[in-house]
Amino acid sequence: MRKLLERAARSDGSRVVIEVWADLGCPWCYVGKHRLRAAISRRPDPERFEILMRSFELDPDAPQEPEKNEESFIRTHGGTAAHVFEAERRMQAMAREEGLEYSLDRLNTNTFGLHRVVQYANDQGRGFEFFSDVQDGFFAGTLAPYDPDALAGVAESAGLDGRRVREILTGDEYADRVRADRREGVELGATGVPFVVFDRRVAAPGAQKADVYARLLEQVAGPVPSERVS
């Protein structure tokens, strides 16, 4: 864990912002996100924590046309399809142990457009919810995130304007903010994702266990008051 700012824990019950740098097709982001949520939900004061979604493209040069998951991995990391399938099956087993769906039949594509929509969703206070819903559907194999209509449908389910989503995807709105998010993450120490920053005090790289996230929550927010523990 990397320490950022030195300051006392927010033991007064005030709101705590948790920033999550992630990318859609990152399986560790998928698992880590759910572990973070689990750690927050275990506390009797989950309403204190605001999760802010931040953009981090892992593969800015990814093609706009969807490609098979193994093709994407080999293009960026090398190896063979057999190696990819072996790693994917291990990841699938781990995800299922945590109660998560994990389809091996996924298509990947450039995520810059999606990140621009996430920035719009952030402005509406729905960034993490929107990203999470898209990612859950993607890994479950029930959503094609490269389909504008599919993204618009998820947005509407999250209380956003589907028409605005389509407009954003056909233009270049929020592009500067997506790039700025990635630069800021790198400045804070991110070399990959997931990268979670708690109250700008502690940074946690990688998908930590839920118990680790719970300890970090206590570190920045203070222990749960005894009178709130049932």
Summary of the structure (lengths in Angstrom):
residues: 230
radius of gyration: 17.9
end to end distance: 30.6
largest distance: 56.1
contacts: 699
relative contact order: 0.22
helix: 51%
strand: 12%
